């Protein structure tokens, strides 16, 4: 007996193991585009043998004419595939982050709420090509190694598990899988609008890189992201162990933390500040706290978002809550030449 077309088989194989590793229900986020429709079809097929409930969610952003009808059509398609429950979530898109960013914020909030209501994890249709674009964006913006490391297949945030099983699958494969199965696909006109940076990366930058470098650029970027994630995960684990060893109610010992390699030291500081509920921590804040260790000149309190602050006193870094000016009974630590020469 002949098997399914190659593209269909690739999609089913991509979701099979991840679907079976948890009995938790799955909700597929489906826009009606080729990537998410192909993902929904693959999950619907594999759910029969996996014994896992698979439903779908489509989000109506209300930003384009006919969006409600399009969301309803997508929901009908998901029902035809056998998914249940199928939800249509209408959202109000704000203004923060521009049209693209604001739509994303509203969409993810709706998906998270649906997942929480149904005790489900959310399956997203991001592909290898999306991963390559994400890596290029991170490189161009200089937004740090985690950004360059791209998206992860599984991530839990605020109790909601997010699952991206297609990060090893090309965009062309998802479209072919839809064609092979006779599934209708909606092409969002925003995906061809050069006003959006990601569209220009997709239509101009990546094709040029493919031409100049002789092909294989998108898979190479995805491999680089995967390798970098391995390194970052190892550093993060080491930093957590160091913070557990060094941290305490009395703050962090300056000499011990300053002696750590830079990549480890900054992770320890970031983890310490986040554990202290410092919101919106940026690189400039982290750098100023790090300077209390590595460029100590007797400087005073470092102010942090939310009104908290950090001071160096009695050989320790101390996190002060909002409104506090200093730790009770402590004297500022005198500046010494030994501390000032640390790098």
N, C-alpha and C positions, 0 to 999 in steps of 0.2 A: 504494500500500500504506500502510495506516494505521501510524503510529508508536506507540511505547509511551505509556502514560498520562503525563500531564504530570509527576507527582511522580517517576515512575520515570526519566523523561528528565532531570529536574533532578539526581538522584543520579548518574546515569551521566556527565553533563556535568561534575559537580563533581570526579570522580576521574580523568577521562580524561587531561588534560594532565599531571598529577602522576605518574600511573602510567607514562607514556611517557618521562618525563624521566630515568629511571634504569633500567638493566637489572637492578638489584639485586632479589632476591626480596622479596616483601611478606608479612608476617604480620598478619592482621586480629585485633585484640583484640575478642572478641565475648562479651558477657555473656548474650546471648539477648534483650536489650531491643530496642526498635524502632530506635534510632539505629544500633547496631552491626550488627544484622541487615540493615538497609537498606544500610549501607556494604558489608558482605560480599557481598550480592547484586550491587551495582553493580560492585564490583571483579571478581567472578567473571565477569560478562558482558564487561567491558572487557578482561580479561586475554586473551581469545581473539584479539583483534586486536593487542594491545600486545606480545605475545610475552614477557610477564613472568610468572614463577611467583608465584601467590598462594595462600597457606595461611592457616590460622586457629589462634588460641589462645583457649581459654576457661579461666578460672581458677576453681577451686573453693576458696572461702575457708573452707568448713566452718563457717559461722556461723549457718546457718539449716537447719531440718529439710528433708531431701530434697535438699540441695545437690549431692551426688554424682550423683544421678539427673538433676537439672536440667542439670548440666555435660555429662553423657553425651548428653542429648537435644540440647543446643546443638551438640555435636560432630557428631552425626548430621546435623543440619540443614546444617552447614557442608560436610560430605561430599556431601550431596545437591546442594548448589549447585555442586559440582565443585572445591572447594578441596582442596589437598594441599601439604604435609602438614597434618593437623589434630591439634592437641595439646591434651590436658587436663592442666593443671598444678594439683596440690593444694598449698596453701600453709598454713603455720602463722602465724596472725595474732597479733602481739604486743599490747602494751598502750600503747605510746607514741603520743600524739596522739589518744587516744580511739578508739572503735570505727571511726569513719569514716576517720580519719587512718591508723590502724594497718593497716586493710584496704588502703588505697591504697598504703602503703609495701610491703606484702607482694606486692600485685598487680604493681606496677611492677618490683619485683625479679625476679619470675617472668617477666614479659614481656621484660625486658632479657636475662635468661639465655637464653631461647628465641631471641631475635633474634641473639645472639652465636653460639649453637650452629649456626644455619642461615645466618649471613651475611646477615641480612635487615633491612629496616626495618619498624617497627611502625606500622600504620595504626590510628588511634583515632577513635571516632565522635562526638567533641564537636561540638556544633552552635552556631549563632549564639545560641541561647537560653542555652546553657552559658556562652558568652563574656560575655553580658550579666550573668549571675549572678556570674561571676568578677570583672568590673569593679566591681559593687556591693560585693562582699565586700572588695575591695582598698580602695575608698573608705571603707567603714565601719570598717575596721581601721587605716587610716592607715599601711599597710605599704609606702608608697613608690610612685613612679611606675611602676616595672616591674610591680608588682602590678596597678595600674590599667590598664596597657597590655594586660593579659590574656594569652591564649595565642597562640602563633605557629603558623603552619601547618606549618613545618618547623623542627626543632631537633635538634641532635646533642649528646648528653651521654654522656660516658665511652665514646665510640666507637659508641653506638647511635643511629641516626637515628629520630626520632619524627615522624610525619606525621599532620596533622589536616586532611583535605581538605574537611570539612563545616562549617567555621567560617562559611561564608556561607549555610548552609542552615538553614531553620527546623525545629524539632522536629516540628511538625505535618506537614511534608512527608515526613519519614522514616517517620512512622507511616502516612501515606497510601500511600507507596510499598510498604510491607509489605502493606497491605490489598489494593492493586491486584495484587500478585503472589501473593496467597494464602499469605504467609509467616507462620508462627506467631510470636507475640511474647510474651515473659514480662515481666510488670510487677513489678519488685522492690518488695515492700511498704515497704522502707526509703525509697523515693523518695516516699512519701506520709506519712512519719512526721514530725510537726511538731517532734520532739525535735531534728532536725537543722536547723542554720541555713540551709543551702542550700535545703531543702524549703520553709521559711517564706518565703524570698526568692521562690521560684518560685510559690508558691500564694497569698501575701498581698501582699508588697511590690511585685512587678512588676505584678500586676493593678491595684493601687491607683495606681501611677504611670501606667499606661496610661489609667486613668479620669481622673485629675487633669490629665494633660498632653495628653490627646486622641489617644493612640495613637502607635505608632511608636517606643516607648521602647527596646525591645530592639535594633532596628537602629541607633538613634542611639548607644546605648552602645557597640555594636560598632564603629561608625565612629570614635567618640572614641578607642577603644583603638587602632585602626589608625593614626590621626593621631599619637597620642602615641608609638607605637612608632617611627614615622619620625623624630621629633625625638630620641628617646632613642638610636636607632641612630647618628644623626649625631653626637651628643655623645660617645657611646662611641668612635666612630672618631677624633674629634679628641683624646680623652683618650689613646688608644693611641699616636697620633702624638707627643703631648707627652711621654708616658712614655718613648718610644723616644729622643726628643731629650734629655731631662733625666736619665734614669736611668743608673745605672752602679754599679760595685762599691763606690764610695765613698758611695753614698746619693743623696739628692735635695738640690739646692741650695735653701735656704730662701727666698731672695729671689725667685728665678724662679718657684717653685711658688706662693708667696704672692700673686704678682701676677696669677695666673690668675683668671678669674671663678669664683665659688663652685661652680657646677654642674660646671665642668671640673676645678677643683682637687680636689674630693672624689673624682671618678672617677679622677684620676691617683693619688691616695693609695690608693684601694681596689685599683686594678690593681697598684700597687707592693707592697702588703701581701700580696695573693693570690699574686703571683709569688714572694714570699718564703715561701710555704707556711703562712701564718697561717690556722688553721682557724676556722670559726664566727665570722667577723667580723661584729659587730653595729654598729648605728648609734652606740651609746655609745662603742665603741672608736674608730670613725672620727672621731667628734667630738672625742675627747681628743687624737688625733694631729693633727687639723686645728688645734686650739688651740695647738699648738707653733708654728704658723705665724702664725695670725691674732690670737691673744690671748696672746702670749709675755710671761711674767712671770718668767722664770727657772726655771720648773717643771722637775722632773726627769723620770725615765723614765716612760713610759706603758706599763703592763703590758697584754699582749694574750693572747688565748686560746692555749693550748698552751705557755705559758711564755716566749714571745718578748717583746720590748719595743722601744720606739722612744725614742731620745734626740735632742736637738738639740745639736750640737757643731760648732764650727769652721765655722759657716755652712751646715751640712748636716743633714738628717734621716738618721739611721743606724738600720737595723734590726738589733737584737741577737738572736742565736739563744737558745734556751732555756738558762738557766744563766749567761749572760754578764751582767756588770754594766756594761760600757762598752767602747767601742772602744779597742784597745790604743794607748797613747801620746797619747790625745786629752784635752783639757781641756774642761770645760763652757763653753758659750758665755755670755759676760756678757750680762745683760739691758740693752737700750738703749731709750730712749724712742721712737726711730723705729720699732723693731719692735713696741712695745706699742700703737702707734696704728693698726696695720693692721687692716682689717676684712674 
